[in-house]
Amino acid sequence: MRTRYVRRNGRIVKKVSNAAAYSNVMSDIAEFKTQDGTPITSRSQLREYEKRMGVRQVGNDWTGSTRPAFWDVHLERMKGSKIEP
């Protein structure tokens, strides 16, 4: 592991990381079928399916019928801003 140093109060000291104290555990995905009917029951199956099909997921595009309720409110708020959604 690489040793890192930071400047504190004008002195260079060894950086102590608490990264090991934090973790993020994600639950597995709910089972679903792809558009071609392939059943997907886990994240590993989804990764393998995407690799085999030559596709990948990008972002959270909620333009279809399954978008969350807050999305319409968000779009209305964005209409008045200079940033287009």
N, C-alpha and C positions, 0 to 999 in steps of 0.2 A: 504494500500500500504506500502511496505517495505521502510524504510529509509536507504539510502546507504551513505557511507562516503568514501572520497578519500584523498590522501595525496597531498597537493599542497604547494610548497615552504617550505617543512619541517613541515607543520601543517596539521592536520586532519580536514577537513571541510565537510559539508554536500554537497552531490552531487546534482546538479541541472540538471534535464533531460529536453531536448527539444523534447522528443519523440512524444509528442502530436502535435507538430508543423509540423511533417512530416507524410504524408499519401501516400499510394499507392493504386490507384483505378484501377482495371483491368476491361476491357470491357468483355462482355459475349462472349461466343464462337459462331462461325458460325454453323448453323444447318448442321448436317450430318447424315448419316445412318451407323450403325455398320455393321460388316460383316454378321451378321444374319438378317439384314434388319430393326432393331429397330431404329426409328428416335430419335435423340438426339438434343434437341433445347436449352439446358442450362447446365451450370456447375452442377447444383443440380441434373438434370436428369442423367448426366454422372456419378456423384458420386454414385447415387442410382443404376444405371445399373452395375457399377463395383462391388459394394457391393453384388448385387444379383447374379452376375456371379462368384464371388470369385476371381476377378482379380484386378490389379491396374497398373497404368502407372509408368514407371521408366525411368528417363533420356530422352535424345533426341537422339534416335538411328535412324540415317538417312542412313540406309543401303539400303533402298528400292528405288523405282522409284520417290518418292516425296521429296528426299533430296534437300536442297537448293544449289544454284550454288557454293557458297564458299566452300562447303564440299569437293569437288574434289581437289581444290587447297590446302586445309588444309591437306588432306591425302598425297598429293605429298610432302609437306613440312615435314611431320612427317616421311616419309621414310628415310630421312637422319639423323634423330635424334635417340638417344638411347631409347627413349620412343615410344613404339608401340601404334598406335591408337586402 
